[in-house]
């Protein structure tokens, strides 16, 4: 599974964290990326998720988990 979290820092920087969760429930931070200069559209978000999936092979992932923000929800629809 890949879990994605996004947040804005106290200094107004925008971050995405990509976390890999294995079948044995071990968690690994794949990356934390600063997307302050990017528009967080569903298309941009889906492209970034797909890059992480491609690092390991998309077939190895059973799910993509995120918050319910509209861009995240739509991004997951683009992928699947």
N, CA, C and O atoms as a printed pandas DataFrame, in Angstrom:
     atom_number atom_name residue_name chain_id  residue_number  x_coord  y_coord  z_coord
0              1         N          UNK        A               1    0.848   -1.163    0.000
1              2        CA          UNK        A               1    0.000    0.000    0.000
2              3         C          UNK        A               1    0.898    1.232    0.000
3              4         O          UNK        A               1    1.990    1.226    0.568
4              5         N          UNK        A               2    0.419    2.275   -0.643
5              6        CA          UNK        A               2    1.085    3.567   -0.554
6              7         C          UNK        A               2    0.124    4.523    0.138
7              8         O          UNK        A               2   -1.054    4.598   -0.212
8              9         N          UNK        A               3    0.631    5.243    1.110
9             10        CA          UNK        A               3   -0.157    6.252    1.819
10            11         C          UNK        A               3    0.433    7.615    1.484
11            12         O          UNK        A               3    1.651    7.787    1.440
12            13         N          UNK        A               4   -0.445    8.573    1.251
13            14        CA          UNK        A               4   -0.011    9.916    0.896
14            15         C          UNK        A               4   -0.630   10.892    1.877
15            16         O          UNK        A               4   -1.829   10.846    2.152
16            17         N          UNK        A               5    0.204   11.774    2.398
17            18        CA          UNK        A               5   -0.286   12.826    3.282
18            19         C          UNK        A               5    0.248   14.147    2.757
19            20         O          UNK        A               5    1.379   14.227    2.278
20            21         N          UNK        A               6   -0.561   15.164    2.851
21            22        CA          UNK        A               6   -0.118   16.492    2.430
22            23         C          UNK        A               6   -0.425   17.480    3.543
23            24         O          UNK        A               6   -1.394   17.327    4.286
24            25         N          UNK        A               7    0.415   18.485    3.640
25            26        CA          UNK        A               7    0.199   19.509    4.660
26            27         C          UNK        A               7    0.936   20.776    4.265
27            28         O          UNK        A               7    1.781   20.777    3.369
28            29         N          UNK        A               8    0.592   21.857    4.959
29            30        CA          UNK        A               8    1.245   23.142    4.781
30            31         C          UNK        A               8    1.926   23.510    6.088
31            32         O          UNK        A               8    1.317   23.439    7.155
32            33         N          UNK        A               9    3.181   23.899    6.003
33            34        CA          UNK        A               9    3.953   24.237    7.200
34            35         C          UNK        A               9    3.555   25.607    7.737
35            36         O          UNK        A               9    2.779   26.330    7.113
36            37         N          UNK        A              10    4.092   25.951    8.894
37            38        CA          UNK        A              10    3.845   27.268    9.492
38            39         C          UNK        A              10    4.373   28.392    8.617
39            40         O          UNK        A              10    3.928   29.534    8.732
40            41         N          UNK        A              11    5.323   28.071    7.741
41            42        CA          UNK        A              11    5.906   29.062    6.842
42            43         C          UNK        A              11    5.272   29.013    5.452
43            44         O          UNK        A              11    5.817   29.562    4.495
44            45         N          UNK        A              12    4.128   28.356    5.351
45            46        CA          UNK        A              12    3.338   28.268    4.112
46            47         C          UNK        A              12    3.994   27.444    3.012
47            48         O          UNK        A              12    3.702   27.644    1.833
48            49         N          UNK        A              13    4.878   26.520    3.383
49            50        CA          UNK        A              13    5.408   25.569    2.412
50            51         C          UNK        A              13    4.470   24.373    2.344
51            52         O          UNK        A              13    3.942   23.927    3.362
52            53         N          UNK        A              14    4.272   23.868    1.154
53            54        CA          UNK        A              14    3.360   22.750    0.937
54            55         C          UNK        A              14    4.156   21.471    0.693
55            56         O          UNK        A              14    5.036   21.432   -0.167
56            57         N          UNK        A              15    3.840   20.422    1.459
57            58        CA          UNK        A              15    4.570   19.159    1.382
58            59         C          UNK        A              15    3.642   17.981    1.122
59            60         O          UNK        A              15    2.481   17.977    1.529
60            61         N          UNK        A              16    4.188   16.981    0.432
61            62        CA          UNK        A              16    3.542   15.680    0.274
62            63         C          UNK        A              16    4.507   14.635    0.827
63            64         O          UNK        A              16    5.707   14.690    0.559
64            65         N          UNK        A              17    3.988   13.697    1.589
65            66        CA          UNK        A              17    4.781   12.559    2.066
66            67         C          UNK        A              17    4.224   11.300    1.425
67            68         O          UNK        A              17    3.011   11.088    1.396
68            69         N          UNK        A              18    5.117   10.467    0.912
69            70        CA          UNK        A              18    4.746    9.196    0.303
70            71         C          UNK        A              18    5.291    8.086    1.191
71            72         O          UNK        A              18    6.505    7.960    1.352
72            73         N          UNK        A              19    4.414    7.293    1.761
73            74        CA          UNK        A              19    4.786    6.249    2.713
74            75         C          UNK        A              19    4.390    4.896    2.148
75            76         O          UNK        A              19    3.255    4.705    1.711
76            77         N          UNK        A              20    5.324    3.966    2.158
77            78        CA          UNK        A              20    5.073    2.605    1.691
78            79         C          UNK        A              20    4.776    1.743    2.910
79            80         O          UNK        A              20    5.527    1.757    3.885
80            81         N          UNK        A              21    3.678    0.991    2.854
81            82        CA          UNK        A              21    3.316    0.060    3.924
82            83         C          UNK        A              21    3.342   -1.345    3.318
83            84         O          UNK        A              21    2.625   -1.632    2.359
84            85         N          UNK        A              22    4.171   -2.208    3.887
85            86        CA          UNK        A              22    4.334   -3.564    3.355
86            87         C          UNK        A              22    3.236   -4.492    3.867
87            88         O          UNK        A              22    2.463   -4.130    4.754
88            89         N          UNK        A              23    3.179   -5.682    3.301
89            90        CA          UNK        A              23    2.183   -6.670    3.741
90            91         C          UNK        A              23    2.418   -7.104    5.186
91            92         O          UNK        A              23    1.496   -7.587    5.843
92            93         N          UNK        A              24    3.635   -6.937    5.682
93            94        CA          UNK        A              24    3.916   -7.253    7.094
94            95         C          UNK        A              24    3.749   -6.023    7.993
95            96         O          UNK        A              24    4.160   -6.025    9.153
96            97         N          UNK        A              25    3.135   -4.968    7.431
97            98        CA          UNK        A              25    2.780   -3.731    8.135
98            99         C          UNK        A              25    3.974   -2.866    8.530
99           100         O          UNK        A              25    3.858   -2.019    9.417
100          101         N          UNK        A              26    5.107   -3.070    7.886
101          102        CA          UNK        A              26    6.242   -2.176    8.101
102          103         C          UNK        A              26    6.026   -0.928    7.259
103          104         O          UNK        A              26    5.521   -0.997    6.139
104          105         N          UNK        A              27    6.415    0.213    7.816
105          106        CA          UNK        A              27    6.219    1.483    7.131
106          107         C          UNK        A              27    7.568    2.106    6.788
107          108         O          UNK        A              27    8.487    2.135    7.606
108          109         N          UNK        A              28    7.659    2.602    5.555
109          110        CA          UNK        A              28    8.878    3.245    5.083
110          111         C          UNK        A              28    8.507    4.564    4.418
111          112         O          UNK        A              28    7.609    4.614    3.577
112          113         N          UNK        A              29    9.198    5.621    4.797
113          114        CA          UNK        A              29    8.988    6.899    4.123
114          115         C          UNK        A              29    9.746    6.833    2.802
115          116         O          UNK        A              29   10.975    6.771    2.778
116          117         N          UNK        A              30    9.000    6.848    1.715
117          118        CA          UNK        A              30    9.622    6.840    0.383
118          119         C          UNK        A              30   10.234    8.208    0.112
119          120         O          UNK        A              30   11.392    8.317   -0.289
120          121         N          UNK        A              31    9.431    9.258    0.339
121          122        CA          UNK        A              31    9.921   10.606    0.075
122          123         C          UNK        A              31    8.988   11.630    0.706
123          124         O          UNK        A              31    7.806   11.373    0.936
124          125         N          UNK        A              32    9.550   12.780    0.973
125          126        CA          UNK        A              32    8.787   13.963    1.374
126          127         C          UNK        A              32    9.201   15.042    0.393
127          128         O          UNK        A              32   10.380   15.383    0.287
128          129         N          UNK        A              33    8.224   15.576   -0.322
129          130        CA          UNK        A              33    8.531   16.512   -1.397
130          131         C          UNK        A              33    7.878   17.866   -1.140
131          132         O          UNK        A              33    6.743   17.953   -0.671
132          133         N          UNK        A              34    8.622   18.912   -1.458
133          134        CA          UNK        A              34    8.126   20.273   -1.331
134          135         C          UNK        A              34    7.466   20.652   -2.658
135          136         O          UNK        A              34    8.133   20.776   -3.685
136          137         N          UNK        A              35    6.157   20.831   -2.615
137          138        CA          UNK        A              35    5.408   21.201   -3.816
138          139         C          UNK        A              35    4.824   22.598   -3.686
139          140         O          UNK        A              35    3.745   22.877   -4.210
140          141         N          UNK        A              36    5.530   23.472   -2.991
141          142        CA          UNK        A              36    5.035   24.830   -2.767
142          143         C          UNK        A              36    4.829   25.594   -4.067
143          144         O          UNK        A              36    3.922   26.421   -4.164
144          145         N          UNK        A              37    5.651   25.327   -5.053
145          146        CA          UNK        A              37    5.565   26.063   -6.316
146          147         C          UNK        A              37    4.635   25.396   -7.329
147          148         O          UNK        A              37    4.513   25.861   -8.463
148          149         N          UNK        A              38    3.987   24.319   -6.927
149          150        CA          UNK        A              38    3.124   23.566   -7.843
150          151         C          UNK        A              38    1.654   23.753   -7.487
151          152         O          UNK        A              38    1.306   23.938   -6.322
152          153         N          UNK        A              39    0.815   23.703   -8.482
153          154        CA          UNK        A              39   -0.628   23.698   -8.269
154          155         C          UNK        A              39   -1.058   22.262   -7.998
155          156         O          UNK        A              39   -0.750   21.362   -8.780
156          157         N          UNK        A              40   -1.753   22.048   -6.916
157          158        CA          UNK        A              40   -2.100   20.685   -6.489
158          159         C          UNK        A              40   -3.366   20.177   -7.178
159          160         O          UNK        A              40   -4.351   19.832   -6.524
160          161         N          UNK        A              41   -3.319   20.140   -8.484
161          162        CA          UNK        A              41   -4.453   19.635   -9.248
162          163         C          UNK        A              41   -4.474   18.114   -9.183
163          164         O          UNK        A              41   -3.488   17.484   -8.802
164          165         N          UNK        A              42   -5.582   17.546   -9.550
165          166        CA          UNK        A              42   -5.698   16.088   -9.570
166          167         C          UNK        A              42   -4.716   15.486  -10.572
167          168         O          UNK        A              42   -4.133   14.435  -10.304
168          169         N          UNK        A              43   -4.527   16.125  -11.702
169          170        CA          UNK        A              43   -3.605   15.604  -12.715
170          171         C          UNK        A              43   -2.161   15.627  -12.204
171          172         O          UNK        A              43   -1.433   14.646  -12.356
172          173         N          UNK        A              44   -1.752   16.733  -11.607
173          174        CA          UNK        A              44   -0.400   16.812  -11.035
174          175         C          UNK        A              44   -0.215   15.746   -9.962
175          176         O          UNK        A              44    0.795   15.042   -9.947
176          177         N          UNK        A              45   -1.185   15.630   -9.071
177          178        CA          UNK        A              45   -1.099   14.673   -7.968
178          179         C          UNK        A              45   -1.039   13.242   -8.486
179          180         O          UNK        A              45   -0.244   12.441   -7.993
180          181         N          UNK        A              46   -1.863   12.910   -9.469
181          182        CA          UNK        A              46   -1.841   11.545  -10.016
182          183         C          UNK        A              46   -0.499   11.246  -10.674
183          184         O          UNK        A              46    0.002   10.127  -10.563
184          185         N          UNK        A              47    0.087   12.220  -11.351
185          186        CA          UNK        A              47    1.408   12.020  -11.964
186          187         C          UNK        A              47    2.469   11.726  -10.899
187          188         O          UNK        A              47    3.329   10.868  -11.096
188          189         N          UNK        A              48    2.404   12.438   -9.778
189          190        CA          UNK        A              48    3.382   12.234   -8.708
190          191         C          UNK        A              48    3.187   10.874   -8.035
191          192         O          UNK        A              48    4.165   10.208   -7.695
192          193         N          UNK        A              49    1.957   10.464   -7.843
193          194        CA          UNK        A              49    1.681    9.141   -7.267
194          195         C          UNK        A              49    2.185    8.053   -8.207
195          196         O          UNK        A              49    2.796    7.079   -7.766
196          197         N          UNK        A              50    1.930    8.218   -9.497
197          198        CA          UNK        A              50    2.369    7.216  -10.471
198          199         C          UNK        A              50    3.890    7.081  -10.499
199          200         O          UNK        A              50    4.402    5.979  -10.700
200          201         N          UNK        A              51    4.616    8.171  -10.304
201          202        CA          UNK        A              51    6.083    8.099  -10.259
202          203         C          UNK        A              51    6.543    7.192   -9.117
203          204         O          UNK        A              51    7.462    6.391   -9.283
204          205         N          UNK        A              52    5.897    7.326   -7.961
205          206        CA          UNK        A              52    6.258    6.482   -6.812
206          207         C          UNK        A              52    5.888    5.034   -7.096
207          208         O          UNK        A              52    6.669    4.127   -6.808
208          209         N          UNK        A              53    4.704    4.808   -7.657
209          210        CA          UNK        A              53    4.281    3.442   -7.984
210          211         C          UNK        A              53    5.254    2.790   -8.960
211          212         O          UNK        A              53    5.566    1.606   -8.834
212          213         N          UNK        A              54    5.727    3.558   -9.923
213          214        CA          UNK        A              54    6.654    3.023  -10.928
214          215         C          UNK        A              54    8.013    2.667  -10.327
215          216         O          UNK        A              54    8.715    1.803  -10.853
216          217         N          UNK        A              55    8.387    3.328   -9.229
217          218        CA          UNK        A              55    9.660    3.007   -8.568
218          219         C          UNK        A              55    9.706    1.549   -8.118
219          220         O          UNK        A              55   10.769    0.927   -8.111
220          221         N          UNK        A              56    8.555    1.012   -7.745
221          222        CA          UNK        A              56    8.489   -0.346   -7.204
222          223         C          UNK        A              56    7.764   -1.324   -8.111
223          224         O          UNK        A              56    7.894   -2.537   -7.946
224          225         N          UNK        A              57    7.007   -0.813   -9.062
225          226        CA          UNK        A              57    6.144   -1.641   -9.896
226          227         C          UNK        A              57    4.726   -1.548   -9.370
227          228         O          UNK        A              57    4.435   -2.021   -8.271
228          229         N          UNK        A              58    3.856   -0.953  -10.133
229          230        CA          UNK        A              58    2.486   -0.692   -9.683
230          231         C          UNK        A              58    1.752   -1.956   -9.258
231          232         O          UNK        A              58    0.885   -1.899   -8.386
232          233         N          UNK        A              59    2.080   -3.085   -9.853
233          234        CA          UNK        A              59    1.387   -4.341   -9.526
234          235         C          UNK        A              59    1.638   -4.787   -8.090
235          236         O          UNK        A              59    0.903   -5.626   -7.569
236          237         N          UNK        A              60    2.659   -4.244   -7.449
237          238        CA          UNK        A              60    2.968   -4.628   -6.069
238          239         C          UNK        A              60    2.091   -3.912   -5.042
239          240         O          UNK        A              60    2.158   -4.223   -3.852
240          241         N          UNK        A              61    1.274   -2.963   -5.485
241          242        CA          UNK        A              61    0.459   -2.173   -4.567
242          243         C          UNK        A              61   -0.996   -2.593   -4.630
243          244         O          UNK        A              61   -1.575   -2.725   -5.708
244          245         N          UNK        A              62   -1.575   -2.801   -3.463
245          246        CA          UNK        A              62   -2.980   -3.191   -3.386
246          247         C          UNK        A              62   -3.886   -1.982   -3.213
247          248         O          UNK        A              62   -5.081   -2.059   -3.499
248          249         N          UNK        A              63   -3.326   -0.850   -2.740
249          250        CA          UNK        A              63   -4.174    0.309   -2.466
250          251         C          UNK        A              63   -3.343    1.581   -2.434
251          252         O          UNK        A              63   -2.137    1.561   -2.188
252          253         N          UNK        A              64   -4.026    2.682   -2.690
253          254        CA          UNK        A              64   -3.478    4.019   -2.494
254          255         C          UNK        A              64   -4.396    4.698   -1.494
255          256         O          UNK        A              64   -5.598    4.820   -1.727
256          257         N          UNK        A              65   -3.823    5.143   -0.376
257          258        CA          UNK        A              65   -4.615    5.723    0.707
258          259         C          UNK        A              65   -4.219    7.184    0.878
259          260         O          UNK        A              65   -3.036    7.524    0.864
260          261         N          UNK        A              66   -5.226    8.046    1.039
261          262        CA          UNK        A              66   -4.968    9.476    1.236
262          263         C          UNK        A              66   -6.115   10.084    2.021
263          264         O          UNK        A              66   -7.057    9.400    2.422
264          265         N          UNK        A              67   -6.007   11.385    2.229
265          266        CA          UNK        A              67   -7.139   12.080    2.836
266          267         C          UNK        A              67   -8.242   12.220    1.788
267          268         O          UNK        A              67   -8.101   11.743    0.662
268          269         N          UNK        A              68   -9.315   12.861    2.157
269          270        CA          UNK        A              68  -10.466   12.941    1.246
270          271         C          UNK        A              68  -10.519   14.251    0.463
271          272         O          UNK        A              68  -11.576   14.616   -0.051
272          273         N          UNK        A              69   -9.410   14.954    0.367
273          274        CA          UNK        A              69   -9.391   16.177   -0.432
274          275         C          UNK        A              69   -9.826   15.858   -1.856
275          276         O          UNK        A              69   -9.503   14.797   -2.390
276          277         N          UNK        A              70  -10.548   16.766   -2.456
277          278        CA          UNK        A              70  -11.123   16.486   -3.776
278          279         C          UNK        A              70  -10.053   16.180   -4.817
279          280         O          UNK        A              70  -10.248   15.295   -5.649
280          281         N          UNK        A              71   -8.923   16.894   -4.790
281          282        CA          UNK        A              71   -7.863   16.623   -5.773
282          283         C          UNK        A              71   -7.265   15.235   -5.569
283          284         O          UNK        A              71   -6.934   14.554   -6.540
284          285         N          UNK        A              72   -7.126   14.811   -4.317
285          286        CA          UNK        A              72   -6.594   13.464   -4.037
286          287         C          UNK        A              72   -7.566   12.396   -4.517
287          288         O          UNK        A              72   -7.162   11.415   -5.143
288          289         N          UNK        A              73   -8.835   12.587   -4.225
289          290        CA          UNK        A              73   -9.846   11.604   -4.634
290          291         C          UNK        A              73   -9.882   11.464   -6.150
291          292         O          UNK        A              73   -9.937   10.352   -6.675
292          293         N          UNK        A              74   -9.853   12.586   -6.846
293          294        CA          UNK        A              74   -9.879   12.556   -8.307
294          295         C          UNK        A              74   -8.570   11.983   -8.863
295          296         O          UNK        A              74   -8.588   11.262   -9.861
296          297         N          UNK        A              75   -7.449   12.294   -8.232
297          298        CA          UNK        A              75   -6.156   11.756   -8.678
298          299         C          UNK        A              75   -6.169   10.240   -8.644
299          300         O          UNK        A              75   -5.680    9.593   -9.571
300          301         N          UNK        A              76   -6.722    9.667   -7.587
301          302        CA          UNK        A              76   -6.781    8.202   -7.489
302          303         C          UNK        A              76   -7.675    7.619   -8.578
303          304         O          UNK        A              76   -7.411    6.520   -9.066
304          305         N          UNK        A              77   -8.725    8.336   -8.966
305          306        CA          UNK        A              77   -9.573    7.861  -10.064
306          307         C          UNK        A              77   -8.794    7.868  -11.378
307          308         O          UNK        A              77   -8.979    6.975  -12.206
308          309         N          UNK        A              78   -7.934    8.849  -11.581
309          310        CA          UNK        A              78   -7.107    8.897  -12.794
310          311         C          UNK        A              78   -6.177    7.689  -12.870
311          312         O          UNK        A              78   -5.938    7.145  -13.948
312          313         N          UNK        A              79   -5.656    7.275  -11.714
313          314        CA          UNK        A              79   -4.700    6.166  -11.683
314          315         C          UNK        A              79   -5.401    4.837  -11.918
315          316         O          UNK        A              79   -4.917    3.996  -12.676
316          317         N          UNK        A              80   -6.542    4.651  -11.263
317          318        CA          UNK        A              80   -7.243    3.372  -11.345
318          319         C          UNK        A              80   -8.380    3.535  -12.283
319          320         O          UNK        A              80   -9.127    2.585  -12.519
